[in-house]
Amino acid sequence: MLQYYIKLSWLSIKRTPMLTTLMVLAISLGIGVSMTVLTVNYLMGKDPIPSKSEQLYHVQLFSYGKGHSNQHSSDLFPLQLTYQDVMNIHQSNIPSRKTRSLSTGFSIIPNNAEFTPFMESARAIDSDFFAMFNIPFIYGNTWDKSVDSSPKNVIVIGKELNNKLFKGENSIGREINLNTINYTIVGVIDNWQPTPRFYDLNNGSFNQSEFIFVPFSLLPIHEYPSWGNNNGWKDEDINSYQDKLRSETQWNQYWVELNTQEQVNQYKEWLTGYIEEQKKVGRFENERAAASLKNVKQWLTYNYVVSDDSSILVSVSFMFLTVCMLNTIGLLLAKFLRRAPEVGVRRALGASRKEVFIQHLVDVSLIGLTGGLLGLLLGQLGLLSVKELYPEYHQLVYMDTTLIVVAILLSLGSSLIAGIYPAWKICQTNPSLYLKTQ
């Protein structure tokens, strides 16, 4: 029976090409706009590491002096830590894993004469960084944990950089020149791009991840520059890199992995003890002095990665889809009522209202499916436009399988809802009226 209904629907569509085209365009435009906005909003708020988002915590310390705070955060806490604080709290053995983190960069001097020197962003971290954030390796592995305390010029690079410098070959043991200093490659990671880039939201929530990772322990030796935010609340004479290391400037991040609630409680208690110790030496003088732990989801919410504006845009886009569906209802009424004589004859020959109703819903489903597929294409064009207008959102210009299924279901669902009244209306046709006419 379904095959018969589809055949009738196809014949009906061919008889009214203009009306059908207008309905398909209305549906596709509504789906295209809705899916463009929904895709960006969905990927912005997507859990970037679902398997561990509740075990990874970003550490914050209210290290300000009296009368100072961060007016840009909801709880007035600073978003980053001082170098001396990350060094001090790194002594705790409570976390299962832990890493200091700094955004930096280098001038790469290739050994291959085909390439001229070029700049590349990098990240100074500890060896636990890779296991904490589930970063896959192609070749080798991270440096030995001893390097976190006994610095060595070793490095982990990304697949893209390895392809560029070494044509994708196994480069373990080879050297790379950064700022005239040679580093030995110990690992090459696969493509890794968490979206949002939760591990460092201070330097662009959707920026490209780094291709270079060096030991944080080398920081005071090679005096790596900060390519991220540097926030200070205290007037200090900073005339050298060592002065900055000893200063109250907040320019580092710190992440820990705590696998149980007991660990979380123990670590909070340890941080409270650390703050009390620092008060004794004249630091943490603010009455709000405390520690804060936020897991990945809490950290994304805290930093407003998905802004209220994005949620409003989603609502507006669905309002636009509703308008498109209202127009579709009018077009469906015009299309179905033109077929009233035909429906009247079918009713007189024994077709039930239920059969007529289902027949017209099949019509609507075919139109909705076609509109949905065209809407997917328009949605992709919309995402490409977003990429051109906002290059920092280049990681958000794709629809995954979930979003594609959502688009098709949305087009079918909205079309069926729009088609219920027109289909019901045509079912009320009085057969005798059209039999007399015929």
C-alpha positions, 0 to 999 in steps of 0.5 A: 500500500505504501508503494501505491501511495508513493506512486500517487504522490509522485504523480501529484507532485508532477501535476503541480510543479510550481507549488511543489517547488515553492514548498521545497524552497520554503522548507529548505530555507527554514532548515538551512538557516536553522541548521547553520545556527544550530550546528555552530551552537551545538559544536560550541557547547559540545563536551570536548572530552566526554570520557574524562570531562568530570575527572579533569579540573582547572585550578584557580587561586584567589591570590589577589591582595586586599581590595583587588579582584577580577571584575571580568569573572563571575566569582571574581577569581583570576583565570590563571595562576602565577608561576610561583603558585603553579610550581608550589601546588605542583608538589602535591601528589594527590592528583592522579595526573597533573600538568602546568601549562603555558602558551608560547611560540618559536621561530622554527629553522628547518634543516631543509633548504626548501623552507624558510624559517617560520613562526609556530605556536607551542605549549610548555607542559608536563608529561602527564598532559598527553595522557590527561587529554587523551592525545593519540601518538603516531610515533614515539611517546611523551618524554620521561617523567623525570624531565618534568623536574630535570630539564632536557631539550626534548620535544613532541610535535604534531602530525601536520608539522611532521608532514611539513618538515619530515614528509610524514616519516618517523622522525623520532630521534631527529632534531628540530631547531627552535629559536636557534636551540636544537630539540630532540623529537621523542614523539609525534601526535596524531591530529588533535583538535578538541572543540572547544579548546577547553584546555586553554580558553584564554587564547581563543576557545576555537583556535587551532591546537598547537603542533609543538609541545616542550617541557615546562621545566625548560621555562626558566632556562630558555625563558619562553615568552608568553603568547597568552594573557598576562594579568597583574594586579600589583605594581612591581618592577619586572626588569628580567625574566626571573623577576616575572617568575617571582612576580604576582603576574598571572600567566600560567594554567594548571590542570589536575586529574582527580578520579574520585570524590575523595580525591577532590575533597583531599585536594581541596583541603590541601589547597586550603592548607597551601593558601594558609601557608602563603598568608603567613609569608605575606601573600593571599591577603584578600579576605576572599582568598580561596581555591576553586576547582572546575571540571571541564563542563563547569569551566566551559560554562564559567567562561561563557563559551556558549554565550546567551547571544548564541542561544537567542540566535537558535531561538530566532532561527527556529522562529524563522523555520516556523514562518516558513512552515506557516507559508508551507501550510498555505501552499499545501492547502492550495495544492490539496484543495485543487484536488478536491474533485479527484478526492471526491471521486475516490471517496465515492469509489470506497476510499476511506478518510483515513486512506485519503489522510495518509495519502496526503501525508505521504505527499507532505513527507516526500516534499519535506524530505526533498526540502530537508536534503536541499536544506542540508546543502544550504546549511553547509553553504551557511557554515562556509559563510561563517568560516569566511566571516569568522576564521576562528570558527573554522572548527565549527563548519561541519555537520557530523552524523548526529546533526545530519540525522537531526536535519532530516528528522526536523524537516520531516517532522515539521513538514508533517506537522504543517501538513496535518491541517491541509490533509484533514481539510481535504478529508472533509470533502463531500463526495456527492458534491463532486459527483454531481459536478462530474 
